[in-house]
Every structure is written in structure tokens, then in C-alpha cells.
Amino acid sequence: MKLTILAAAAVLASSTFAAQATPVTITVASFPDLDRAVKVALPMWEKLHPEIKVKLVSLQIEDHHNSMTTALAAGAHLPDVMAVDFGYIGIFAESKGLEDLFQPPYSAEQYRKQFVSYTYAQATNSRGNLAAMPADIGPGTLFYRKDLMDKAGIREADLTASWESYIEAGKKLKAATGASLLARAGDLKDIYIRANLKDGEGIYFGDKGKVLVDTPRFVRAFELAKAARVAGIDSKTVAWTSEWSEGFKRGKVASQMTGSWLSGHLAKWLAPDFKGQWRTTGLPAGALASYGGSFYAIPKKAANKEQAWEFIKFMSTNKEVQLNTLREISAFPALIAAHSDPTMDEPQPYFGGQKTRLLARDTAVRIPVIRVDKYDSMANEVINSELENVLEQNKDIKTALADAKKLIERRARR
């Protein structure tokens, strides 16, 4: 009888252990190229956490965010971990469907000083909740084709001395090589409206939701875009279309101002045949801007929150994971500890041996804390539409911005 009881207890203990040993599978919803960061990290993750399996689901960036918006609204079909791009963080931060990572059991305040200062602010909503943890950042960078500049007799200083000198260099380049200095005139607007903001300022919105799109900053941004179009130095392509990418692949576009993450795109699919010809430098007139970045959030109705938090901490606070992401997709680490690693000093063959990561690092620590708003994405769409009216229909700039302000105010009534 005693043996029978002991045997039964052993079977029960064995079955309990087996149940505990059964791996939990979490779903991570992401988008290209951030999904590759997860793929690269998985071998290390599986060694550290064999008890937590990861199922990666990836959609194109717009489809991903639309899908996540729908899922949060419905409270169904939610992943355990949700990737959020900087362009959408304002919307998602205000969502009441995400966990506040400042609260237990997450208590993410303890990690704040480990990250570049502005990242937490970007993911903190109007209620003071932290909606997501930073994964990477996008220090504003000017990429340019040195071989084409050399052919046209253009120095790097001609590109960076001022916004006017950048446009003048474009005229000289076009005459000498036939190449466009930039893919789309709107790139000048995009970078200028983000440049040299003060800590706490927003791109489109100020205190109490005040719409800022008719300010001198936007007037100047539109003027620069219009000047580039009139000068004939842009190729008039829409970003991320096949025509846009072909401009880089065929060597018809000679510079691009955006986040430092573009270096990976250039090397791997936009312009792989021009290895050694591209370079990076700071933005014109010494401008500082943040352009891009990524975050990870946990939906309130996620099935495996504990395991999701472990994965997010792994992706954001693990130095080696952050550095591997930098090496794989050129997404610059949000984690400050990664900035002092010797990896930063490595010459980059694609950029002719230039130490491009040092520029991104030095820029990152000087970028101000930019306020985000849940209506940023909407405001961006309105501004882009009015810029097209200026560029294509010759609409008066101040009239265009006044119209944009009215429409944004109407759509953002709070």
C-alpha cells in the first residue's frame, strides 16, 4: 500500500514537473527591418530562456500598425509583445489598451537612466504612463555619394555649411553629373521641422494641444522644399516606392537626410553596388534632429505578460542584443551602455572605412527631448498634402500652412 502511494506521488510529481517544463510561447508582432532584430536575438534568447518560445509575426510597417490599432480597439487577436515605430508612438502611447510599464510588476522607472534621455519621454503619455520601452533610436544624418560629389567638385562642407549651400551644391551636382541631390524635396521639410527643437517642444503640437504648423519653423521648411523643387535638384519620387528605391540603386540620387538607420538599407538593398562610395556627415547648418526609432509594448489583454516583459527587457536592456541589432540592421542602440563599446569605433567598409557609428553616437546625446502627440501622424499627413499643393500647384506657402492648421485643429478637437 505504501509503495503504491509512493508510486502515485512520484507520478504526480513527474506530471507536475512536466507541466511546468512545458514551454510557454509568446507572440511578438513586428515589422521590417525590426523583425530581423528579433531573429538575430533568438539564438541568445533560447539559451537564456528555453522555457519561453517566441513566435514572430511580421507585417509591412503600415499594415502592422493598422492591425495593432484594430486589435487594441477590439481587445482581441493581440500579441504578447507589440513593436511600435516612432512615427506611431504618439498614437499608441495614448491607447488605454497598453500596460503602464511604470507600474509593478514592470517598474520600468528603474531603467530610465540606462537609455538616451528622450526615449522615455517619447513613450510617456499625457496620463504619465509609460506605454513602451525603447529599442533603438534614429539620430539625424546626411548620407551622400562622395564619388559623385568629387566629380562635381563639391566638398562635404558645401553640403553642410547651410541649407542654402546644400541646395546650391545640388545645382552644381545636377549640371556636372545629371544626378539628383535628393529623392524628394519633401525630405528637406521632414528634417527641418524636426531640427533644433528645444527640450519639451513638439513637432506639430505645443502646450495644451496648440497647433504649431503655421510657425516660422514650418514656413522655412516649406521654403526650403520649394527652393529644391524650383532648382530641379530632386527626383520627385515618393518615399519607399519602387521608383524611389531605383533612384538609389541606379546611382541617380546622391544624398539623403534621415535617421542613421538608413545605412543598413543602403548597404543591403538600396545601393549595394555602390559600396565604398557613400559617406555620412552631420545635417546642414549643424542641425540636430531625431528621425525614427522603435519601441516594444505589452497589450493589457496579452496572454503572457510576465514572459513578454522578460523578452522586452532582453531586447532593450541587454547590451549585446542592442549591439547585434546595430550590426544587423544599423538601428542605433537606445541603451547608453552600448555607446561605449569598441563596436562604435569599427570602420565601415560600405562607407569607405568611415567610422559612421561615432557620428550617430555623438549626435544622439545632443538631441533634445521631443514631445509626441497622438495626433502627430494625422498632422504629418495633412502637412504632406499641403506641401504637395505648394510643390505641384504653386500654392502660397503661408496659405497652405494656414489651411493645414485649420484642418488639423478640426480633426484634433479634444
C-alpha positions in Angstrom: 0.0 0.0 0.0 2.8 2.3 1.0 4.7 1.6 -2.2 1.5 2.2 -4.2 1.1 5.6 -2.5 4.7 6.5 -3.1 4.5 5.4 -6.8 1.4 7.6 -7.2 3.1 10.5 -5.6 6.1 10.1 -7.9 3.8 10.0 -11.0 2.0 13.2 -9.8 5.3 14.9 -9.1 6.6 13.8 -12.5 3.4 15.1 -14.3 3.6 18.4 -12.4 7.2 18.9 -13.4 6.4 18.0 -17.0 3.6 20.6 -16.9 6.0 23.3 -15.5 8.6 22.3 -18.1 6.3 22.8 -21.0 7.5 25.9 -22.8 5.3 29.0 -23.0 5.0 30.5 -26.5 4.7 34.3 -26.7 3.8 36.1 -29.9 5.9 39.1 -31.0 4.3 41.3 -33.6 6.8 43.4 -35.6 7.6 44.9 -39.0 10.7 45.0 -41.3 13.5 45.6 -40.6 12.9 45.5 -36.9 11.7 41.9 -37.2 15.3 41.0 -38.2 16.5 42.3 -34.8 14.3 39.7 -33.2 15.5 36.9 -35.5 19.1 37.8 -34.7 18.4 37.8 -31.0 16.6 34.5 -30.8 19.6 32.1 -30.5 20.8 34.0 -27.4 17.2 34.2 -26.1 16.7 30.5 -26.5 19.8 29.7 -24.5 18.8 32.0 -21.7 15.1 31.2 -21.7 14.4 27.7 -23.1 11.1 27.8 -21.2 9.8 30.7 -23.4 9.4 30.2 -27.1 8.9 33.1 -29.4 6.6 33.2 -32.4 7.4 36.2 -34.6 4.6 37.7 -36.8 5.6 40.4 -39.2 3.7 42.7 -41.5 4.8 45.8 -43.5 5.0 48.8 -41.2 1.7 50.5 -42.1 -0.2 47.2 -42.1 1.4 46.2 -38.8 0.3 49.4 -37.1 -3.2 49.3 -38.6 -3.6 45.7 -37.5 -2.4 46.5 -34.0 -4.8 49.5 -33.8 -7.7 47.3 -34.8 -6.7 44.6 -32.3 -6.4 47.0 -29.4 -9.8 48.5 -30.2 -11.4 45.1 -30.3 -9.4 43.7 -27.4 -8.8 40.5 -29.4 -6.1 38.8 -31.5 -3.5 40.7 -29.6 0.2 39.7 -29.4 2.1 39.4 -26.2 4.7 41.9 -27.4 3.9 44.7 -29.8 6.6 46.6 -31.7 5.8 50.3 -32.3 7.6 52.6 -34.7 8.5 56.2 -33.6 6.1 57.6 -36.2 3.2 55.9 -34.4 4.3 56.1 -30.8 2.2 59.2 -30.1 -1.0 57.3 -31.1 -0.1 54.1 -29.3 1.2 55.8 -26.1 -2.3 57.3 -25.6 -4.0 54.0 -26.1 -5.7 52.7 -22.9 -5.1 49.2 -24.2 -1.4 49.0 -23.3 0.2 48.2 -20.0 1.7 51.1 -18.0 5.3 49.9 -17.7 6.0 52.3 -14.8 3.7 50.2 -12.6 4.5 46.9 -10.9 5.4 44.3 -11.8 7.3 46.1 -14.5 8.6 49.1 -12.5 10.4 50.4 -15.6 11.4 53.7 -13.9 14.5 51.9 -12.6 15.8 51.6 -16.1 15.3 55.2 -17.3 18.9 56.4 -16.8 20.1 53.5 -18.9 18.6 55.0 -22.0 19.1 58.0 -24.1 17.2 60.8 -22.3 14.5 61.5 -24.9 13.3 57.9 -25.4 11.2 57.6 -22.2 9.6 61.0 -22.8 8.5 59.9 -26.3 6.7 56.8 -24.9 5.1 58.5 -21.9 1.5 59.6 -22.5 -0.5 62.5 -21.1 -1.5 60.5 -18.1 2.1 59.9 -17.1 2.1 56.2 -18.2 5.0 54.6 -19.9 3.4 52.8 -22.8 6.5 51.1 -24.3 10.2 50.5 -23.8 12.8 52.0 -26.2 14.6 49.6 -28.6 16.5 51.9 -30.9 16.9 55.5 -32.0 17.4 57.4 -35.2 19.9 60.3 -34.9 19.5 62.6 -37.9 22.2 62.0 -40.5 23.1 63.3 -44.0 24.2 60.5 -46.3 26.0 61.4 -49.6 27.8 59.9 -52.6 31.4 61.0 -52.3 32.3 59.9 -55.8 29.6 62.0 -57.4 30.5 65.0 -55.2 34.1 64.6 -56.2 33.2 64.5 -59.9 31.2 67.7 -59.5 33.9 69.4 -57.4 31.7 69.6 -54.3 33.2 69.4 -50.8 31.4 68.0 -47.7 31.5 71.5 -46.3 29.4 72.7 -49.3 26.7 70.2 -48.2 26.7 71.1 -44.6 27.6 74.8 -44.2 24.0 75.9 -44.6 20.7 74.9 -46.1 21.3 77.3 -48.9 24.7 75.9 -49.6 23.2 72.4 -49.7 20.7 73.5 -52.4 23.4 75.3 -54.4 25.6 72.1 -54.3 22.6 70.3 -55.7 22.5 72.6 -58.7 26.2 72.1 -59.3 25.9 68.3 -59.0 23.0 68.2 -61.4 24.9 70.2 -64.0 28.0 68.0 -63.7 26.6 64.5 -63.3 22.9 64.6 -64.1 22.2 63.1 -60.6 19.6 64.5 -58.3 20.9 65.6 -54.9 17.8 64.2 -53.1 15.0 61.9 -53.9 12.1 64.2 -52.9 12.0 67.9 -52.0 9.9 66.9 -49.0 12.9 65.4 -47.4 14.1 68.9 -46.6 10.8 69.7 -44.9 10.8 66.4 -43.0 14.2 67.0 -41.4 13.9 70.8 -40.9 10.7 70.6 -38.9 12.4 68.2 -36.5 15.7 70.1 -36.3 16.9 72.1 -33.3 13.7 71.9 -31.2 14.1 72.7 -27.6 13.6 70.2 -24.8 9.9 69.5 -24.4 8.8 71.0 -27.7 6.6 69.0 -30.1 6.9 68.8 -33.8 3.3 69.7 -34.6 1.7 70.5 -31.2 2.7 72.7 -28.3 1.2 73.3 -24.9 -2.5 72.5 -24.4 -2.6 71.0 -27.9 -1.7 74.3 -29.7 -1.1 73.6 -33.4 2.3 74.8 -34.5 2.3 74.3 -38.2 2.0 78.0 -39.1 5.1 78.9 -37.2 8.3 80.2 -38.8 9.8 76.7 -38.5 7.2 75.3 -40.9 7.4 78.3 -43.2 11.1 77.9 -43.5 10.8 74.1 -44.1 8.3 74.7 -46.9 10.5 77.4 -48.4 13.5 75.0 -48.5 11.4 72.2 -50.1 10.1 74.7 -52.7 13.6 76.0 -53.4 14.8 72.5 -54.0 12.0 71.8 -56.4 12.5 75.1 -58.3 16.2 74.3 -58.6 15.4 71.0 -60.1 17.6 69.0 -57.7 15.1 66.4 -56.5 13.9 63.3 -58.5 10.2 63.8 -57.5 9.8 60.3 -56.2 7.6 59.1 -53.3 9.5 57.6 -50.4 9.6 53.8 -50.2 8.1 53.2 -53.6 9.9 51.2 -56.3 10.8 54.4 -58.2 12.3 55.8 -55.0 14.5 52.8 -54.4 15.5 52.6 -58.0 17.0 56.1 -57.8 19.5 54.8 -55.2 20.1 51.5 -57.0 21.0 53.2 -60.3 23.1 56.0 -58.7 20.6 58.7 -59.7 20.2 60.1 -56.1 23.3 61.4 -54.4 22.2 62.2 -50.9 19.5 61.5 -48.3 18.8 63.2 -44.9 17.1 60.8 -42.4 17.9 58.7 -39.4 21.2 56.8 -39.1 19.3 53.5 -39.7 19.4 54.2 -43.4 23.0 52.9 -43.5 21.7 49.4 -43.3 19.2 49.9 -46.1 21.8 51.4 -48.4 24.2 48.6 -47.9 21.8 45.7 -48.1 19.2 46.7 -50.7 19.0 50.3 -51.7 22.5 50.7 -53.2 24.6 47.5 -52.6 26.6 48.1 -55.8 28.0 51.4 -54.6 30.0 50.0 -51.7 32.7 52.4 -50.7 31.1 55.4 -52.4 28.7 56.6 -49.7 29.6 58.7 -46.7 27.8 60.2 -43.7 28.0 63.6 -42.1 26.0 65.9 -39.9 23.0 67.8 -41.1 23.3 71.2 -42.8 23.9 74.2 -40.5 24.8 72.0 -37.6 21.1 71.0 -37.2 20.2 68.2 -34.7 17.2 66.0 -35.2 15.7 62.7 -34.2 14.3 60.8 -37.1 12.9 57.4 -36.3 13.3 54.8 -33.5 11.4 51.8 -32.2 9.7 50.6 -29.0 8.1 47.5 -27.5 4.8 47.5 -25.7 2.6 44.9 -23.9 -1.2 44.9 -24.5 -3.3 44.8 -21.4 -5.1 41.7 -22.7 -1.9 39.9 -23.6 -2.0 36.3 -22.5 1.6 36.0 -21.3 2.6 39.4 -19.7 5.3 38.1 -17.4 7.1 36.3 -20.3 6.5 39.3 -22.6 8.2 41.6 -20.1 11.2 39.3 -19.9 11.5 39.4 -23.6 11.2 43.2 -23.8 13.9 43.6 -21.1 16.1 41.3 -23.1 15.6 43.3 -26.3 16.1 46.7 -24.7 18.4 46.4 -21.7 20.8 43.7 -22.9 23.9 45.4 -24.3 24.9 42.5 -26.6 21.4 42.3 -28.1 21.5 46.1 -28.8 24.9 45.8 -30.4 23.8 42.8 -32.5 20.8 44.8 -33.7 23.2 47.7 -34.7 25.4 45.3 -36.7 22.5 43.5 -38.4 20.1 46.4 -39.3 22.1 49.5 -38.3 19.4 50.5 -35.8 21.3 52.7 -33.3 21.1 51.5 -29.7 18.9 53.3 -27.3 20.9 51.7 -24.4 23.7 54.1 -23.3 25.9 51.2 -22.2 26.2 50.1 -25.8 27.6 53.5 -26.9 31.0 53.0 -25.2 31.6 49.6 -26.8 34.5 49.2 -29.2 32.0 48.3 -31.9 31.3 52.1 -32.3 34.9 52.6 -33.4 34.8 50.0 -36.2 35.5 51.3 -39.7 32.5 50.5 -42.1 33.7 49.1 -45.4 30.5 50.2 -47.2 31.2 53.8 -46.3 34.8 53.7 -47.4 36.1 52.8 -44.0 34.5 55.7 -42.3 33.6 55.3 -38.6 29.9 56.2 -39.1 28.7 55.0 -35.8 30.7 57.6 -34.0 28.8 60.4 -35.8 25.5 58.8 -34.8 26.6 58.4 -31.2 27.8 62.0 -30.9 24.6 63.2 -32.4 22.3 61.1 -30.2 23.5 62.6 -26.9 22.8 66.1 -28.1 19.2 65.6 -29.5 16.6 67.3 -27.3 13.6 65.6 -25.7 10.8 65.9 -28.3 7.2 65.8 -27.2 5.0 63.4 -29.1 1.2 63.6 -29.6 -1.4 61.1 -30.5 -2.3 63.3 -33.5 1.2 63.6 -34.9 0.6 61.0 -37.6 -2.6 62.8 -38.7 -0.8 66.2 -38.7 2.0 64.7 -40.8 -0.5 63.6 -43.4 -2.1 67.0 -43.6 1.2 68.8 -43.9 2.4 66.4 -46.6 -0.8 67.0 -48.6 -0.4 70.8 -48.3 3.3 70.6 -49.3 2.3 68.8 -52.5 -0.1 71.6 -53.2 2.8 74.0 -52.8 5.2 72.0 -54.9 2.8 70.9 -57.6 0.1 73.6 -57.7 2.3 76.5 -56.7 0.0 77.2 -53.7 1.2 80.1 -51.5 3.1 78.7 -48.6 1.5 80.7 -45.8 -1.9 80.0 -47.2 -1.1 76.3 -47.3 0.0 76.2 -43.7 -3.0 78.2 -42.6 -5.2 75.7 -44.3 -3.3 72.9 -42.7 -3.7 74.4 -39.3 -7.4 74.7 -39.6 -7.8 71.1 -40.8 -5.6 69.8 -38.0 -7.4 71.8 -35.4 -10.7 70.4 -36.7 -9.6 66.8 -36.7 -7.9 67.1 -33.3 -10.6 68.7 -31.3 -10.1 67.4 -27.8 
